[in-house]
Amino acid sequence: ADAKWGDRVVAVEVPRGAAPTREQLAAHCRTALADYKTPRQLVLIGELPRNHMGKLEKARLRERIERDYDGDVDLRVHAQ
């Protein structure tokens, strides 16, 4: 969680085939989004957690990100 705002925006990507680099994704976000919309964090994972009906389990995804990826790359300043 963000110390100032509470929640934070995190981009989660499940790459198909060859995964783009973080630098490529950061560059894309910077050109396609306003700075304030660009997520600070990018997480690349093998698959999204889903329940037996195929729905995304947001709570499990949030827990995984907080546990495994806290403090990952800041897309707004990385690879400029």
Secondary structure, DSSP 8 states (H G I E B T S, - for coil): -BTTTBS--EEEE---SS---HHHHHHHHHHHS-GGGS-SEEEE-S---B-TTS-B-HHHHHHHHHHH-TT--BTTTTT-
